[in-house]
């Protein structure tokens, strides 16, 4: 290689190295002020309490529903909860009075605390009612039911017969009921290490429709009520089944927000249909499987045998025992005149 080409090659290398050093210094100089400014904003910018997800009216506030987030200082309002000034633990168990979208600041007027006027009314969805039922450790899932959970209601009763036999039956009469409170408490008790304390309670307040409230009131006089805790996946599975069956209709032109609202309402709807039951005969071979004889379940006794056209008494002929659903009765198939 001649000297001229070697000089040109060395000059090109020098220019390339110089350009790289200049570019590096430019980028480093531009990044440092940005990082410094970001650190300054993070250190000085206020943090306000915002919703981590959409919170419709009646939502019971839990630890995963809200959190602090940086907010422009010029947009901070007096009604906001500020980090360092608000005690987040005191907000757990409160209820959303006005709907809050995801990422929206939580204001003091949007929450109502237990003991405040209108607290329970705010916890109820539109058109719903609150009803309280007594429970024991056995009927209340051993204390593992907490506000916000979903439960089914089971009625256990004994039907006495006039022949000395009884029918023992247990029936799931209501499904997908939201628990509002246990023993007048709407928040789970926490231990010092942050774990949830499981304790027995004597009453449970449930969210129901007006018709279901009437059914619960009657069911309490019939037998013993028990609660059955539902899985978190049950609602989604039943919702998909309802959509496939056409029970839940979503308009084609519905917006994503409208579709989410309709699905949320369908998942939260209590169900007083699709009743299932088990009798004593399904559990033990020594128990009855059908209802006791006629007259044992509240029906009036059979009338006396009528007289014939000539005044002679008429004896009832043979009868057939017919079972319709859960009721069994004897149906006469003919009569015999006693002259």
C-alpha positions as CSV (number, residue, x, y, z in Angstrom):
1,X,0.0,0.0,0.0
2,X,1.4,3.4,-1.0
3,X,1.8,6.2,1.4
4,X,-1.0,8.3,0.0
5,X,-3.6,5.6,0.7
6,X,-2.3,5.0,4.1
7,X,-2.6,8.7,5.0
8,X,-6.2,8.8,3.8
9,X,-7.1,5.6,5.8
10,X,-5.6,7.1,9.0
11,X,-7.4,10.4,8.5
12,X,-10.8,8.5,8.0
13,X,-10.3,6.6,11.2
14,X,-9.5,9.8,13.1
15,X,-12.6,11.5,11.7
16,X,-14.8,8.5,12.6
17,X,-13.5,8.3,16.2
18,X,-13.9,12.0,16.7
19,X,-17.5,11.9,15.4
20,X,-18.3,9.0,17.7
21,X,-16.9,10.9,20.7
22,X,-18.9,14.1,19.8
23,X,-22.1,12.1,19.4
24,X,-21.6,10.3,22.7
25,X,-21.1,13.6,24.6
26,X,-24.2,15.1,22.9
27,X,-26.4,12.2,23.9
28,X,-25.0,12.0,27.4
29,X,-25.5,15.7,27.8
30,X,-29.1,15.5,26.7
31,X,-30.0,12.5,28.8
32,X,-28.6,13.8,32.1
33,X,-30.9,16.8,32.3
34,X,-33.9,14.6,31.5
35,X,-33.0,12.0,34.2
36,X,-32.3,14.8,36.6
37,X,-35.7,16.5,35.8
38,X,-37.5,13.2,36.1
39,X,-35.9,12.5,39.5
40,X,-36.8,16.0,40.6
41,X,-40.5,15.5,39.5
42,X,-40.6,12.2,41.3
43,X,-39.2,13.7,44.4
44,X,-41.4,16.8,44.4
45,X,-44.6,15.8,42.6
46,X,-47.6,15.0,44.8
47,X,-49.2,11.6,44.8
48,X,-53.0,11.3,44.9
49,X,-55.2,8.3,45.5
50,X,-56.7,6.9,42.3
51,X,-58.8,4.0,41.3
52,X,-56.8,1.0,40.1
53,X,-59.9,-0.3,38.1
54,X,-63.4,0.8,37.4
55,X,-65.4,1.2,40.6
56,X,-69.2,1.2,40.1
57,X,-71.6,2.5,42.7
58,X,-71.8,0.1,45.7
59,X,-68.2,-1.3,45.3
60,X,-66.7,-2.1,48.7
61,X,-63.2,-0.7,48.7
62,X,-60.4,-3.2,49.2
63,X,-56.6,-2.8,49.2
64,X,-56.3,-3.7,45.5
65,X,-59.0,-1.3,44.4
66,X,-57.1,2.0,45.1
67,X,-53.5,3.2,45.1
68,X,-51.4,6.4,45.1
69,X,-50.1,7.8,41.8
70,X,-48.1,10.9,40.8
71,X,-50.3,13.8,39.7
72,X,-49.6,17.3,38.3
73,X,-49.4,19.7,41.1
74,X,-51.5,22.3,39.4
75,X,-54.4,19.8,39.0
76,X,-54.5,18.7,42.6
77,X,-57.8,19.6,44.4
78,X,-58.6,19.9,48.0
79,X,-61.0,16.8,47.8
80,X,-58.2,14.5,46.8
81,X,-56.5,12.0,49.1
82,X,-52.8,12.9,49.2
83,X,-50.0,10.4,50.1
84,X,-48.7,11.2,53.5
85,X,-51.8,13.0,54.6
86,X,-54.5,10.3,54.1
87,X,-54.6,7.0,56.0
88,X,-55.4,4.4,53.4
89,X,-56.2,1.8,56.0
90,X,-59.2,3.8,57.1
91,X,-60.6,3.8,53.6
92,X,-60.8,0.0,53.4
93,X,-64.4,-1.1,53.8
94,X,-65.9,2.1,52.6
95,X,-68.4,2.1,49.8
96,X,-68.3,3.9,46.5
97,X,-71.1,6.5,46.4
98,X,-70.5,7.8,42.8
99,X,-68.9,5.8,39.9
100,X,-65.2,6.1,39.5
101,X,-63.3,5.2,36.3
102,X,-59.9,3.5,36.3
103,X,-57.1,6.0,36.9
104,X,-59.5,8.7,38.2
105,X,-58.7,10.4,41.5
106,X,-60.8,9.2,44.5
107,X,-62.5,12.2,46.1
108,X,-63.7,12.4,49.7
109,X,-67.3,12.8,48.6
110,X,-67.2,9.7,46.4
111,X,-66.8,7.3,49.4
112,X,-69.1,6.7,52.4
113,X,-67.8,5.0,55.5
114,X,-69.6,2.4,57.8
115,X,-71.7,4.2,60.4
116,X,-72.3,7.2,58.1
117,X,-75.9,7.9,57.1
118,X,-76.8,6.2,53.9
119,X,-73.9,3.8,54.0
120,X,-75.9,0.6,53.5
121,X,-78.1,2.3,50.8
122,X,-74.9,3.3,48.9
123,X,-73.6,-0.3,49.1
124,X,-76.8,-1.6,47.3
125,X,-77.0,-1.7,43.6
126,X,-80.1,0.1,42.0
127,X,-83.2,-1.9,42.6
128,X,-81.6,-4.2,45.2
129,X,-82.4,-4.7,48.9
130,X,-80.4,-5.8,52.0
131,X,-81.6,-8.6,54.2
132,X,-79.8,-10.1,57.3
133,X,-79.9,-13.9,58.1
134,X,-78.6,-15.6,61.3
135,X,-75.9,-18.2,60.8
136,X,-73.7,-20.4,62.9
137,X,-70.1,-21.7,62.5
138,X,-71.5,-24.6,60.5
139,X,-74.0,-22.7,58.3
140,X,-71.6,-19.8,57.8
141,X,-68.7,-21.7,56.2
142,X,-66.7,-21.6,59.5
143,X,-66.1,-17.9,59.2
144,X,-64.6,-18.0,55.8
145,X,-67.2,-15.8,54.2
146,X,-66.2,-12.1,53.9
147,X,-67.8,-8.9,52.6
148,X,-67.8,-9.0,48.8
149,X,-67.9,-12.8,48.5
150,X,-70.7,-14.6,46.6
151,X,-72.7,-17.3,48.2
152,X,-75.6,-19.7,47.6
153,X,-78.3,-20.3,50.1
154,X,-79.4,-23.8,51.1
155,X,-82.6,-24.6,53.0
156,X,-82.8,-27.7,55.1
157,X,-86.1,-28.9,56.4
158,X,-88.0,-31.9,57.7
159,X,-91.5,-32.7,56.5
160,X,-93.5,-34.8,59.0
161,X,-96.0,-37.4,57.9
162,X,-99.2,-38.5,59.6
163,X,-98.0,-42.1,59.5
164,X,-95.0,-41.3,61.7
165,X,-92.5,-41.1,58.9
166,X,-90.5,-37.9,58.0
167,X,-88.9,-36.6,54.9
168,X,-85.5,-34.8,55.3
169,X,-84.6,-32.6,52.4
170,X,-82.0,-30.0,51.6
171,X,-82.5,-27.6,48.7
172,X,-80.4,-24.8,47.1
173,X,-83.0,-22.1,46.8
174,X,-80.9,-19.0,45.9
175,X,-77.6,-18.5,44.0
176,X,-75.0,-15.8,43.5
177,X,-75.9,-13.6,46.5
178,X,-73.4,-10.8,47.4
179,X,-72.3,-10.6,51.0
180,X,-72.5,-7.0,52.2
181,X,-71.5,-7.4,55.8
182,X,-70.8,-10.0,58.5
183,X,-71.9,-8.9,62.0
184,X,-72.3,-5.3,60.8
185,X,-68.7,-5.2,59.6
186,X,-67.9,-4.5,55.9
187,X,-64.2,-5.0,56.0
188,X,-62.1,-8.1,56.8
189,X,-60.1,-7.9,60.1
190,X,-56.3,-8.0,59.6
191,X,-53.7,-9.4,62.0
192,X,-50.4,-7.6,62.8
193,X,-48.6,-9.5,60.0
194,X,-51.2,-8.4,57.4
195,X,-53.0,-11.8,57.2
196,X,-56.8,-12.0,57.2
197,X,-58.3,-13.0,60.5
198,X,-60.9,-15.8,60.2
199,X,-63.6,-15.5,63.0
200,X,-67.1,-16.8,63.6
201,X,-70.0,-14.4,63.1
202,X,-73.7,-14.6,64.0
203,X,-75.4,-12.7,61.1
204,X,-74.7,-12.1,57.4
205,X,-76.2,-9.2,55.4
206,X,-76.9,-10.1,51.8
207,X,-77.8,-8.1,48.7
208,X,-81.0,-9.4,47.1
209,X,-83.9,-8.4,44.9
210,X,-87.3,-7.5,46.5
211,X,-88.8,-10.9,45.5
212,X,-85.8,-12.8,46.8
213,X,-86.0,-10.9,50.1
214,X,-89.6,-12.2,50.5
215,X,-88.4,-15.7,49.8
216,X,-85.6,-15.5,52.4
217,X,-88.1,-14.3,55.0
218,X,-90.3,-17.3,54.4
219,X,-87.4,-19.7,54.2
220,X,-86.3,-18.7,57.7
221,X,-89.7,-20.0,59.1
222,X,-89.5,-23.3,57.2
223,X,-86.2,-24.7,58.2
224,X,-82.5,-24.0,58.7
225,X,-80.5,-21.7,56.3
226,X,-76.9,-22.4,55.3
227,X,-74.5,-20.5,53.1
228,X,-72.4,-22.2,50.4
229,X,-69.4,-20.2,49.3
230,X,-69.1,-19.8,45.5
231,X,-65.8,-20.0,43.5
232,X,-64.5,-16.9,41.8
233,X,-64.6,-18.7,38.5
234,X,-68.3,-19.8,38.8
235,X,-69.7,-16.4,37.7
236,X,-67.6,-16.3,34.6
237,X,-68.5,-19.9,33.6
238,X,-72.2,-19.3,34.2
239,X,-72.0,-16.0,32.3
240,X,-70.5,-17.7,29.3
241,X,-73.3,-20.3,29.5
242,X,-76.0,-17.6,29.7
243,X,-74.6,-15.8,26.7
244,X,-74.5,-19.0,24.7
245,X,-78.1,-19.7,25.6
246,X,-79.2,-16.2,24.7
247,X,-80.2,-15.3,28.3
248,X,-77.8,-12.3,28.1
249,X,-78.2,-10.0,25.1
250,X,-75.6,-7.4,24.1
251,X,-76.4,-5.0,21.3
252,X,-74.1,-5.2,18.3
253,X,-73.5,-1.4,18.4
254,X,-72.7,-1.4,22.1
255,X,-69.5,0.4,23.0
256,X,-66.8,-1.4,25.0
257,X,-67.8,0.5,28.2
258,X,-71.5,-0.4,27.6
259,X,-70.7,-4.0,27.0
260,X,-68.6,-4.2,30.1
261,X,-71.4,-2.6,32.1
262,X,-74.0,-5.2,30.8
263,X,-71.7,-8.1,31.5
264,X,-70.9,-6.8,35.0
265,X,-74.7,-6.5,35.7
266,X,-75.3,-10.0,34.5
267,X,-72.5,-11.5,36.6
268,X,-73.8,-9.7,39.7
269,X,-77.5,-10.7,39.3
270,X,-78.9,-13.0,42.0
271,X,-80.6,-16.2,40.8
272,X,-83.7,-17.7,42.4
273,X,-84.2,-20.3,39.7
274,X,-82.6,-23.6,38.8
275,X,-83.3,-25.0,42.2
276,X,-81.7,-28.3,43.1
277,X,-82.5,-30.6,46.1
278,X,-81.4,-33.7,47.8
279,X,-83.6,-35.9,50.0
280,X,-82.8,-38.3,52.9
281,X,-83.1,-41.2,50.5
282,X,-80.3,-39.8,48.4
283,X,-78.0,-39.9,51.4
284,X,-79.1,-43.0,53.3
285,X,-81.0,-46.1,52.3
286,X,-82.9,-45.9,55.6
287,X,-84.4,-42.5,54.8
288,X,-87.5,-41.6,52.7
289,X,-87.0,-40.5,49.1
290,X,-90.5,-39.1,48.5
291,X,-93.0,-36.9,50.4
292,X,-95.0,-38.4,53.3
293,X,-98.6,-39.5,52.8
294,X,-101.4,-37.1,51.9
295,X,-102.4,-34.8,54.7
296,X,-98.9,-34.5,56.1
297,X,-97.7,-31.4,54.3
298,X,-100.4,-28.9,55.1
299,X,-103.3,-30.1,53.0
300,X,-106.7,-30.4,54.5
301,X,-107.8,-33.9,55.4
302,X,-109.8,-35.8,52.8
303,X,-113.6,-35.2,52.9
304,X,-116.0,-37.9,54.1
305,X,-117.3,-40.3,51.5
306,X,-120.4,-38.7,49.8
307,X,-123.8,-40.4,49.7
308,X,-125.2,-41.9,46.5
309,X,-128.3,-40.8,44.7
310,X,-130.5,-43.1,46.9
311,X,-128.9,-42.0,50.1
312,X,-126.6,-45.0,50.4
313,X,-123.1,-44.3,51.4
314,X,-120.5,-44.5,48.7
315,X,-117.1,-46.1,49.4
316,X,-114.1,-44.8,47.6
317,X,-112.8,-47.2,45.0
318,X,-109.2,-48.1,44.4
319,X,-106.7,-45.2,44.0
320,X,-103.4,-44.6,42.4
321,X,-100.5,-42.8,44.1
322,X,-99.3,-40.0,41.8
323,X,-96.1,-38.0,42.3
324,X,-95.8,-34.5,40.7
325,X,-92.5,-32.9,41.4
326,X,-92.0,-33.2,45.2
327,X,-95.7,-33.8,46.1
328,X,-97.4,-37.2,46.2
329,X,-101.2,-37.7,46.4
330,X,-103.7,-40.6,46.1
331,X,-106.0,-40.2,43.1
332,X,-109.2,-42.4,43.1
333,X,-110.0,-44.3,40.0
334,X,-113.5,-45.4,40.8
335,X,-116.2,-45.7,43.4
336,X,-118.3,-48.5,44.9
337,X,-121.9,-47.8,46.2
338,X,-122.6,-49.5,49.6
339,X,-126.4,-50.4,49.4
